[in-house]
């Protein structure tokens, strides 16, 4: 179960990262509402992805 949770965390991080990167570059989902919000969400998604990957490494 813990391994599935870490994989789910990485998937969520990827989806959030993709969504906000698309908004930053193409202004698609949120019509480019705030560049600062996009960058903050990308940093948070990267942090979530790293923490999930690091936790999965420790589970093995």
Residue, then its C-alpha position, 0 to 999 in steps of 0.5 A: x500500500x505505501x508504494x502505491x501511495x508514492x506512485x500516486x503522489x508522483x502521478x499527481x505531481x506530473x498532472x499538476x506540473x503538466x497543467x500549470x506548465x501548459x498554462x504558463x506556456x499556452x495559457x490554456x486551462x486558466x487563461x494565464x491568470x497569474x504567472x506567479x501562481x503557475x511558477x509556484x504550482x510548478x515548484x510545488x509539483x516538483x517538490x511533491x514529485x521529488x518527495x514521492x520518489x525519495x519515499x519510494x526509494x526508502x520503501x524498497 
